[in-house]
Amino acid sequence: MLKKMAQKEIIMEQDLRKLDVTKLHPLSPEVISRQPTINIGLIGHVAHGKTTVVRAISGIQTTRFKCELERNITVKLGYANAKIYKCEDESCPWPLCYKSYGSAKEDNPPCDVPGFKNCKMKLLRHISFVDCPGHEILMTRMLSGATIMDGAFLLIAANESCPQPQTLEHLSAVDILKLQNLIILQNKVDTIQQDQARNQYKAIREFLKGTVAEGAPVVPISAQLNYNIDAVCEYIARIPIPKRDFVSPPRMVVIRSFDVNKPGCGIDDMKGGVVGGSIIKGVLKVNQMVELRPGILDKTADGKTICRPIYSRIVSLFAEQNKLQFAVPGGLIGVGTSMDPSLSRSDMLVGQVLGDVGTLPEVYIELKGLRKKSQKSMWRIW
Ligand SMILES: Nc1nc2c(ncn2[C@@H]2O[C@H](COP(=O)(O)OP(=O)(O)OP(=O)(O)O)[C@@H](O)[C@H]2O)c(=O)[nH]1
């Protein structure tokens, strides 16, 4: 416990009084010390090792729901954050000089490579993983995760022929979305011989031809044995930082929402609704008033749908266990609000947009299309 507290104090303080959003950058030390600023997706066929890779890099087993444990497959999107470091001594041997830790790790931990233990490591990136289900019936969940990815790992198990059905489907999906920064992880190499790995490497290269991943690196790893994970860290550090807009009014897409109160919790201990997601632009601050749209959906007596925006105050901001005073675009954050928690329970606010009061787009409850005579099938009137 003491150790954990000491560690917390070593990550940088955020001070709202000194905040100047025009000077922020996704690699500003006061930002990446606490919050991830890049989202990396984990895609690929069922059981090829996506969740195991996330655990190898972040030290975190993405949430397992009861049904997932029973079926041993990922059902919901999983989330975990990690920090990527490099030894400050240039003579530290490659790839051992790269290392990853969980999100709460101090910013300059000592290097653990023998002979370099007196050297410090430098924090290069703070990332969020979005662990997608590999099962065919869960393709829509994979697609909703893909909307926030800045790059992705495509997992291919070395002990199966390539491509398997969801390897193909997931690659097609990111191909259509034109997702850049793909890294192919040839996983489970501990289960095969070297020549089999080489042959499969050729098959993978063939499979990638003509796709968005044609020139992508193919890295042989064993996620279970932590083999070559340091090389993967180097590839993560090479992903270019996406351009982010820090100065516009903030806007966040909600991809999770919860009621964090335990059943039977007293009114005085009750916490407001929590929403999780990724900020698209702008900076959210603790104590700021926000609006969620479309908000509460209702029907009038004559059956018409009406939407009432939810107005609320931000009471806390979190990136995993790291408390934030402000949150920037990029990695996944949790926003604690003063709203009635029954509004946010069980992902009820997924798909809503959160932002500054009065700055969010209009809500439309009807879509009208114009039908051109010659293009009857192209337009539908709702
Ligand atoms: N031998 C070996 N087994 C591995 C390796 N990586 C993962 N596994 C095993 O493969 C199985 C599936 O791993 P997961 O990480 O759950 O696979 P997944 O792709 O996340 O599965 P879904 O999300 O359900 O599609 C587990 O039993 C892991 O222990 C590896 O490098 N070597």
The ligand as a Gaussian input file, in Angstrom:
#p B3LYP/6-31G(d) Opt

LIG

0 1
 N        1.277000     -21.152000     -26.220000
 C        0.794000     -19.917000     -26.261000
 N       -0.495000     -19.697000     -25.928000
 C       -0.966000     -18.435000     -25.978000
 C       -0.156000     -17.337000     -26.356000
 N       -0.909000     -16.225000     -26.329000
 C       -2.146000     -16.597000     -25.933000
 N       -2.192000     -17.934000     -25.715000
 C       -3.348000     -18.724000     -25.254000
 O       -4.368000     -18.676000     -26.253000
 C       -5.652000     -18.643000     -25.648000
 C       -6.445000     -17.471000     -26.173000
 O       -5.784000     -16.283000     -25.762000
 P       -6.584000     -14.896000     -25.621000
 O       -5.563000     -13.867000     -25.301000
 O       -7.763000     -15.027000     -24.727000
 O       -7.119000     -14.735000     -27.101000
 P       -8.057000     -13.576000     -27.692000
 O       -7.615000     -13.354000     -29.090000
 O       -8.065000     -12.407000     -26.783000
 O       -9.475000     -14.266000     -27.670000
 P      -10.902000     -13.563000     -28.045000
 O      -10.828000     -12.177000     -27.515000
 O      -11.940000     -14.382000     -27.369000
 O      -11.014000     -13.577000     -29.524000
 C       -5.430000     -18.593000     -24.137000
 O       -5.580000     -19.884000     -23.618000
 C       -3.989000     -18.116000     -24.009000
 O       -3.370000     -18.572000     -22.843000
 C        1.228000     -17.608000     -26.674000
 O        2.029000     -16.730000     -27.012000
 N        1.632000     -18.909000     -26.612000

